[in-house]
Amino acid sequence: MAVMEEQRLRPGGPPHWWRHGPPWWSRTDEEETPGAHWPVVSTALFTAFVLIGSHFSAHNQHGNREALDPYAYTLLGVACGLLLWRKRHPVFVAYGTAVATLAYFAAGYPYGPVFLAVAVSCFSAVVAGHRRAAWASVGLLWAGHALIALWLYRWLPPPGDTASSWGQQLVIATWVVAVVAVSELGRVRREQWAKERAERAQAARRRADAERLRIARELHDVLAHSISVINVQAGVGLALLDTDPEQARTALTTIKAASKEALGEVRQVLDTLRAPGAAPRAPAPGLGRLPELVDQAARAGLTVEVEGSPPRLPPGTDLAAFRIVQEALTNVVRHSGSRNARVRLDHDGDTLRLRIDDDGPATGADAGGSGNGLAGMRERAAALGGTIDAGPRPDGGWRVLAELPLTIKEEDR
């Protein structure tokens, strides 16, 4: 959007509408139905122009053509008035303006801007998709004019009129070709604008889908981890409520802290929905918060050993790495009978490696959740050009191995 705006405002560059179409040409064909917008203003202005222009043309051709009379003004009014229906009945208007203009010329009235009515109707018919009708209407006008100017002039007004030269017919033929060419150019540009609008709408839908997927992943990771901790601690609290009230109190304290943190992270995600494009109020979590994650796991009864330290990471990679570790530890709490897990961080020049192990075995119990945790981890890694490998270890337990690039490709920025 910023690039488009820059091009629109750049001095000396093409106008913005040339690439994307003028705002008034954004209506779809479905909107141009009976009851849609009538081109009253443009038709009224065009009619006034034709009437005034024909009046001045009559003065310049006095003595050579018939003087304007009520019948002439009626034909001018009909030719211009038909343009009111050019969006609803373009074929009828194209033929109607050609016939009215031809009748005006056959009556011997002065040449003038009435021929522009045929040009406007032809243009409207072509851009509406009725190309043959538009060509036929201007062809009818040219053929009728040639027939009158070269043969029928003997019996038509004004008296004493002479035959037109072939040079004049060539000029009129050139005018007809120019009208058709401009109309075809307008049709092509309109189709290009419609295609570009469709592509922009499709790109906007893709961005919206990607944003919804991102928010769904964030909410899943936040809620899955926090609810797992709350679920474990609630079970501990219920089991010890009568026999060890102090330990039950500790479990309730853990539930309170976990729910408060979950609410804060959910609020941060939802803020991006309420104010798209606005800067987040709190920084996104990263591997710098790994000690907090270890403490939360400890409150859920899971002992986590961390080996290695994270390098300086781009924000997107940092968030993805944190969420992958968080989801892996959440799965240990949910599905593993082991109360010990190990997180190893390793990196070389351009790759960060995360390894999360537990000793198992799997509990086999229904731990709840959506079952999308591993899929979400893979999507996060794939979005950055990384990989996720998860599966059972040869000596028992489960291992999650993630490889994430430390540099972001230019096209992903």
Residue pairs with C-beta under 8 A, 6 or more apart in sequence:
4 16
7 13
7 16
7 19
8 15
8 16
17 23
19 196
20 193
20 196
20 197
21 189
21 190
21 193
21 194
21 196
21 197
25 190
25 193
26 197
27 36
27 37
29 128
31 37
32 87
32 88
33 88
34 88
36 87
36 88
37 87
38 84
39 83
39 84
39 86
39 87
40 84
42 83
43 80
43 81
43 83
43 84
46 80
46 83
46 116
46 117
46 120
47 76
47 77
47 80
47 81
49 113
50 76
50 79
50 80
50 112
50 113
50 114
50 116
50 117
51 73
51 76
51 77
51 80
53 112
53 113
54 68
54 72
54 76
54 109
54 110
54 112
54 113
54 114
55 68
57 110
57 111
57 112
57 113
58 65
58 67
58 68
58 109
58 110
58 112
60 110
61 110
61 111
64 110
64 158
65 108
65 109
65 110
65 111
65 158
66 72
66 107
66 108
66 109
66 110
66 157
66 158
68 109
68 110
71 107
72 104
72 107
72 109
75 100
75 101
75 103
75 104
75 107
75 109
75 114
76 104
76 114
78 96
78 100
79 96
79 97
79 100
79 101
79 104
79 114
79 117
79 118
80 114
80 117
82 92
82 93
82 96
82 97
82 100
82 117
82 121
83 93
83 97
83 117
83 120
83 121
83 124
85 92
85 93
86 93
86 120
86 121
86 124
86 125
87 124
87 128
90 121
90 124
90 125
90 128
90 130
90 133
90 134
91 125
91 130
91 133
93 121
93 124
93 125
94 118
94 121
94 122
94 124
94 125
94 130
94 133
94 134
94 136
94 137
95 133
95 136
95 137
95 140
96 121
97 117
97 118
97 120
97 121
97 137
98 118
98 121
98 137
98 138
98 140
98 141
98 144
99 140
100 117
101 114
101 115
101 117
101 118
101 141
102 140
102 141
102 144
102 145
102 148
104 114
105 111
105 144
105 145
105 148
106 144
106 148
106 152
106 156
107 156
107 157
108 156
108 157
108 158
108 161
115 141
115 175
118 137
118 138
118 141
118 179
119 179
119 182
121 134
121 137
122 134
122 137
122 138
122 179
122 180
122 183
123 134
123 179
123 182
123 183
123 186
125 131
125 133
125 134
125 137
125 183
126 134
126 180
126 183
126 184
126 186
126 187
127 183
127 186
127 187
127 190
129 187
131 184
131 187
134 180
134 183
135 180
138 176
138 179
138 180
139 176
141 176
142 172
142 173
142 176
145 169
145 172
146 164
146 169
146 172
148 156
149 163
149 164
149 168
149 169
150 163
150 164
150 169
151 163
153 161
153 162
153 163
153 164
213 379
215 269
215 272
215 273
217 323
217 376
217 379
217 380
218 265
218 269
218 323
219 266
219 269
220 370
220 372
220 373
220 376
221 323
221 326
221 327
221 373
221 376
222 262
222 265
222 266
222 269
223 262
223 266
224 327
224 330
224 369
224 370
224 373
225 262
225 296
225 326
225 327
225 329
225 330
226 258
226 259
226 261
226 262
226 265
227 262
227 368
228 300
228 330
228 333
228 334
228 367
228 369
229 254
229 255
229 258
229 296
229 297
229 299
229 300
229 333
230 255
230 258
230 259
231 368
232 300
232 301
232 333
233 251
233 252
233 254
233 255
233 258
233 299
233 300
234 251
234 255
236 247
236 248
236 251
236 301
237 248
237 251
237 252
237 255
238 248
240 247
240 248
240 251
241 248
254 299
254 300
257 299
258 296
258 299
261 296
264 282
265 285
268 280
268 281
268 282
271 278
271 280
271 281
272 278
272 280
284 315
284 318
284 319
285 319
285 322
285 323
286 310
286 313
286 315
286 318
286 319
286 321
286 322
287 310
287 313
287 318
287 321
287 322
287 325
287 345
288 310
288 318
289 322
290 306
290 310
290 322
290 325
290 343
293 304
293 322
293 325
293 326
293 329
294 304
294 306
297 303
297 304
297 329
297 333
297 341
298 304
300 333
301 333
301 339
302 329
302 332
302 333
302 339
302 340
302 341
303 339
303 340
303 341
304 329
304 340
304 341
304 342
304 343
305 340
305 341
305 342
305 343
306 342
306 343
306 344
306 345
307 342
307 343
307 344
307 345
308 344
308 345
308 346
309 345
310 318
310 321
310 345
310 347
310 352
311 347
311 352
311 406
313 321
313 352
313 406
314 406
314 407
314 408
316 383
316 384
316 408
317 352
317 384
317 404
317 405
317 406
317 408
320 380
320 381
320 383
320 384
320 386
320 404
321 352
321 354
321 402
321 404
323 376
323 377
323 380
324 354
324 377
324 380
324 381
324 388
324 400
324 402
325 343
325 354
325 356
327 373
327 374
327 376
327 377
328 341
328 343
328 356
328 377
328 400
329 341
329 343
329 356
330 373
331 373
331 374
331 398
331 400
332 338
332 341
332 356
332 358
332 398
334 367
334 368
334 369
335 362
335 363
335 367
335 398
336 358
336 359
336 360
336 361
336 362
336 363
336 397
336 398
337 360
337 361
337 362
337 363
338 358
338 359
338 360
338 361
338 397
340 358
340 359
341 356
341 357
341 358
342 355
342 356
342 357
342 358
343 354
343 355
343 356
344 353
344 354
344 355
344 356
344 357
345 352
345 353
345 354
346 352
346 353
346 355
347 353
347 406
349 406
350 405
350 406
350 407
351 403
351 404
351 405
351 406
352 403
352 404
352 405
352 406
353 401
353 402
353 403
354 400
354 401
354 402
354 403
354 404
355 399
355 400
355 401
355 402
356 399
356 400
357 393
357 397
357 398
357 399
358 397
358 398
359 396
359 397
360 392
360 393
360 396
360 397
360 398
361 396
361 397
362 398
374 388
374 390
377 388
377 390
377 400
377 402
378 388
381 387
381 388
381 402
381 403
381 404
384 404
384 405
384 408
384 412
385 405
385 409
385 412
386 402
386 403
386 404
386 405
387 402
387 403
388 400
388 401
388 402
389 400
389 401
389 402
390 398
390 399
390 400
390 401
391 398
391 399
392 398
392 399
393 399
